[in-house]
Amino acid sequence: MLNDIYNKRIIELAGNIPRLGRLRDPDASATAHSKLCGSTVKVDLKMDGSVVTDFAHDVKACALGQASSSIMARHVIGSNAAELRELRETVRKMLKENGAPPEGKWADIALLEPVRDYRARHASTMLTFDAVVDAINQIEAKSKAAEPVEQPAVAG
């Protein structure tokens, strides 16, 4: 039943989302949108190397999108790019392939495990994870583009 996915803790997370708004000068911004339900999450990231140093988001989503964004906002600062990519893949597998939920600081994502039975809710649940990885990819692409190109040695 839908009551399984809209439990008290999900509603609490959705109603208390930290780090709402936008960053003044993010290193990258990304938007993820679900065509199915109309939910949208916009994220702003700042990174120092591969570590997230600041984060803000604008969340226009259902309770599941809000809850996953709330969990992201609580733990993203201090996380690194590889960890966040792995997290997105773990959540995707949890929803689509009966995978185990993440552990450690991301353990609250297990609250979203019942969503696996409601395919129509997968996209909104994944929005924040997709947007964060998109922003990381943008930052890494800019960093790579800014690296000096090594010129071949000229024989004399």
N, C-alpha and C positions, 0 to 999 in steps of 0.2 A: 504494500500500500504506500501511497505517497506520504502518509504520516511517518513512515520509517525514515524517509530522507529529510523531511522537514521537522526534525526533532528539536527539543528545547535548546541544545547546545549549538546547533546550526543557526537557529534564530538568534541566539545571543551573539554569536560571531558576526552574523550579518548586520546586527543592530549596533555593533561597536567596532567599526572598522578604523584602525589607526592609519595615520599618514595620508589622509585624504587631501586632495588638492593637486597642485602642480609645482614642480621645481622651477625656480627662476632661470637657472642656466644648466639644464641637464646635458650630459654627454650624449644622450640619445633619448628619443621618445618613440613609443610603439603603441599601436592600437590593435586590439583583437576584437572581432565582432562575430556574433553568431547570427547567421541568417535565419536560422530556425526560430529563435525566440526573440531576436532583436537586442539581446544583451551586448553591451560594449564595455571594454575595460581599456583605458589609456594609462600607460605607465611612463614615468620619467625616471631615468637612472643616472647616477654618477658613479664612476668606478676609478679606483687607483690600481692600475695594473689589472689583475683579474678579480679584484675584490670590490664588492658593492659598498660604497661609502655613503650614498644617500638614495632615497627612494620616495616617490609620491605617486599617487594614482587617483584617477577619476573613474568611479565605478557606477555604471548605469546598468545594473544587472539584476536578475532574480536573486532570491535568497541564497541559492547555491553558488552563483558567481560571486556574490558578496562575501559569503563565508570563505570561499577559497582565497579571495583577494585579502580578506582579513588575516588569514593564516600566513599568507605570503608577506604582508606588511609587518607582521610581528617578528619575522625571522630572517628577512632578506639581507638586511645590513650586516656586513661581516661575512656573508656567504660568497663563495667564489663562482666563477663562470662554470667550471666543470661540475660542481655540486648542483647548480641550478639546472643545467642541462640534464643531468642524471635524474634530478627530482621530476622534471617534466616527463621524462620517459617512464619513471616509476609510477607516476599518477596515471599516465596513459595506459600502462599495462594493468594497473589496478582496476581501471574502469572497463577496459576492452578485452583483457585476456585473463581475468581472475588472478592477477598478480597480487603480491603482498603489498600492503601500504608501507610508506616510508617509516623509518624509525628515528630515534633521537629527537632533535629539536623540531622535526617535521611530523612527529607522531600524530598531531591533531588531524592531519589529513585523513587518518583512518575513519574519522567521523563521516567522511564523504563516501566511504566504501559502499553503502547501500545504493548509491546512485548507479552503480554498474548495472542494475536491473532495469534502468530507465534510460535507454539509449538517447532519447530526445533531450536528456539533461546533460549528456557528456560534454557537449560543446561549451555550454555556459560554465561548467565546472572547470574546464581547461583554459579558459580565456586568460587568466592572470599568468599562468605558466607559459603559454605561448607568447604573450606580449613581452614578458621578461626576457625570454630567450631571444626574441627578435631584437630587443634593445641591445642585448649583449653582442649579438652578431653585428649590429650596426657599429657599435663602439670598437669592436675588434677590426672590422673592415676599415674604419677611419684610421685606426692606429697603424694598420699594415700599410695603408696608402701613404701615411706620413713618414714611414721608414725610408731612409736614404737608399737609393738603388746603388748597388756596388757596380762600379764601372770596371770593365775588363782592363787588365794592364796592357799598355801599349808597348810593343817591342821597339827598341830603339837602335 
